[in-house]
Amino acid sequence: MVVLNTDIQTEEKFDFDPEETALKVCEEVLKQEEFPEDAEISLVLTDAEEVHRLNLEFRGIDRTTDVLSFPGLDFEEPAAFEESIDESCINPDNDCVMLGDIVINAQKVKEQAAEYGHSKKREFAFLIAHSMLHLCGYDHMTPEEAEVMEERQEKALSSLGITRE
């Protein structure tokens, strides 16, 4: 089970249900990664200014971006859940592992969908899958790590039928 706490802080409108799409992608990534517990994830859909502010405050990067990921677990290696989950990361209200937070820049979803020539739903789902992999301990600092993330993102989206169209 995935508990998705969604906070929509933008006036941007989409031709799909962002919460429903995010939930499906989160569930698929966790299934693919064989996450052993119920998970709680926070999703904020906001504007470029807020993402810029958070990027500067938490990462020291003075610009906006498309998505920010704030993992709730520390990993020695990607998807090493058994070693990463302890009582401190369990929400006592629902017994879910607090996996982390995802912050999506709604304006970037629209811009990048147009830039890459696919639907806004596909771009949004891609950013959710990308961020979920970060919450599962993956990174893309090296070409090898980036290749692994790209393969896993595409696998999750393909299994949901969310293609580049």
For each residue, the residues with C-beta under 8 A, 3 or more apart:
1: 38 39 96
2: 23 26 27 30 38 39 40 41
3: 38 39 40 41 94 96
4: 19 22 23 26 41 42 43
5: 40 41 42 43
6: 18 19 22 42 43 44 45
7: 42 43 44 45
8: 18 19 45
9: 44 45 46 47 50
10: 45 46 47 106 107
11:
12: 45 47 106 107 109 110
13:
14: 17 18 106 109 120 121 124
15: 120 121
16: 20 21 120 121 124
17: 14 20 21
18: 6 8 14 21 22 45 124
19: 4 6 8 22 23 43
20: 16 17 23 24
21: 16 17 18 24 25 121 124 125 128
22: 4 6 18 19 25 26 43 102 124 125 128
23: 2 4 19 20 26 27
24: 20 21 27 28 160
25: 21 22 28 29 125 128 129 132 156 157 160 162
26: 2 4 22 23 29 30 39 41 128 132
27: 2 23 24 30 31
28: 24 25 31 32 129 156 159 160
29: 25 26 32 33 129 132 133 136 152 156
30: 2 26 27 33 35 39 132 136
31: 27 28 34 35
32: 28 29 152 155 156 159
33: 29 30 79 81 133 136 152
34: 31 79 81
35: 30 31 39 79 81 97 99 136
36: 81 82 85
37: 81 85 96 97
38: 1 2 3 94 95 96 97
39: 1 2 3 26 30 35 96 97 99
40: 2 3 5 91 94 96 97 98 99
41: 2 3 4 5 26 99 100 101 102 132 135
42: 4 5 6 7 100 101 102
43: 4 5 6 7 19 22 101 102 103 104 128
44: 6 7 9 101 102 103 104
45: 6 7 8 9 10 12 18 104 106
46: 9 10 50 51 103 104 105 106
47: 9 10 12 50 51 105 106 107
48: 51 52 64 105 107 108
49: 52 53 64
50: 9 46 47 53 54 103
51: 46 47 48 54 55 64 65 66 68 103 105 108
52: 48 49 55 56 62 63 64
53: 49 50 56 57
54: 50 51 57 58 68 103
55: 51 52 58 59 61 62 63 64 65 68
56: 52 53 59 60 61 62
57: 53 54
58: 54 55 68 70
59: 55 56 68
60: 56
61: 55 56 65
62: 52 55 56
63: 52 55
64: 48 49 51 52 55 105 108
65: 51 55 61 68 105 108
66: 51 104 105 108 109 112 127
67: 102 103 104 105 108 127 130 131
68: 51 54 55 58 59 65 101 102 103 131
69: 100 101 102 103 130 131 134 135
70: 58 100 101 102 103
71: 74 75 99 100 134 135 137
72: 89 97 98 99 100 101 135
73: 81 84 85 89 97 99 100 135 137
74: 71 84
75: 71 78 79 80 83 84 136 137
76: 80 83 84
77: 80 137
78: 75 133 136 137 138 139 148
79: 33 34 35 75 136 137 138
80: 75 76 77 83 84 137
81: 33 34 35 36 37 73 84 85 136
82: 36 85
83: 75 76 80
84: 73 74 75 76 80 81 89 137
85: 36 37 73 81 82 89 90 97
86: 89 90
87: 90
88:
89: 72 73 84 85 86 97 98
90: 85 86 87 95 96 97 98
91: 40 94 95 96 97 98
92: 95
93:
94: 3 38 40 91
95: 38 90 91 92
96: 1 3 37 38 39 40 90 91
97: 35 37 38 39 40 72 73 85 89 90 91
98: 40 72 89 90 91
99: 35 39 40 41 71 72 73 135 136
100: 41 42 69 70 71 72 73 134 135
101: 41 42 43 44 68 69 70 72
102: 22 41 42 43 44 67 68 69 70 128 131 132 135
103: 43 44 46 50 51 54 67 68 69 70
104: 43 44 45 46 66 67 108 109 124 127 128 131
105: 46 47 48 51 64 65 66 67 108 109
106: 10 12 14 45 46 47 109 110
107: 10 12 47 48 110 111
108: 48 51 64 65 66 67 104 105 111 112
109: 12 14 66 104 105 106 112 113 120 123 124 127
110: 12 106 107 113 114 120 123
111: 107 108 114 115
112: 66 108 109 115 116 123
113: 109 110 116 118 119 120 122 123
114: 110 111 117
115: 111 112
116: 112 113 123 164
117: 114 164
118: 113 122 123 163 164 165
119: 113 122 123 165
120: 14 15 16 109 110 113 123 124
121: 14 15 16 21 124 125 162
122: 113 118 119 125 126 157 162 163 164 165
123: 109 110 112 113 116 118 119 120 126 127
124: 14 16 18 21 22 104 109 120 121 127 128
125: 21 22 25 121 122 128 129 157 160 162
126: 122 123 129 130 153 157
127: 66 67 104 109 123 124 130 131
128: 21 22 25 26 43 102 104 124 125 131 132
129: 25 28 29 125 126 132 133 152 153 156 157
130: 67 69 126 127 133 134 149 153
131: 67 68 69 102 104 127 128 134 135
132: 25 26 29 30 41 102 128 129 135 136 156
133: 29 33 78 129 130 136 138 149 152 153
134: 69 71 100 130 131 137 138 139
135: 41 69 71 72 73 99 100 102 131 132
136: 29 30 33 35 75 78 79 81 99 132 133
137: 71 73 75 77 78 79 80 84 134
138: 78 79 133 134 145 148 149 152
139: 78 134 145 149
140: 145 146 149
141: 145
142: 145 146
143: 146 147
144: 147 148
145: 138 139 140 141 142 148 149
146: 140 142 143 149 150
147: 143 144 150 151
148: 78 138 144 145 151 152
149: 130 133 138 139 140 145 146 152 153
150: 146 147 153 154
151: 147 148 154 155
152: 29 32 33 129 133 138 148 149 155 156
153: 126 129 130 133 149 150 156 157
154: 150 151 157 158
155: 32 151 152 158 159
156: 25 28 29 32 129 132 152 153 159 160
157: 25 122 125 126 129 153 154 160 162 163
158: 154 155 161 162 163
159: 28 32 155 156
160: 24 25 28 125 156 157
161: 158
162: 25 121 122 125 157 158
163: 118 122 157 158
164: 116 117 118 122
165: 118 119 122
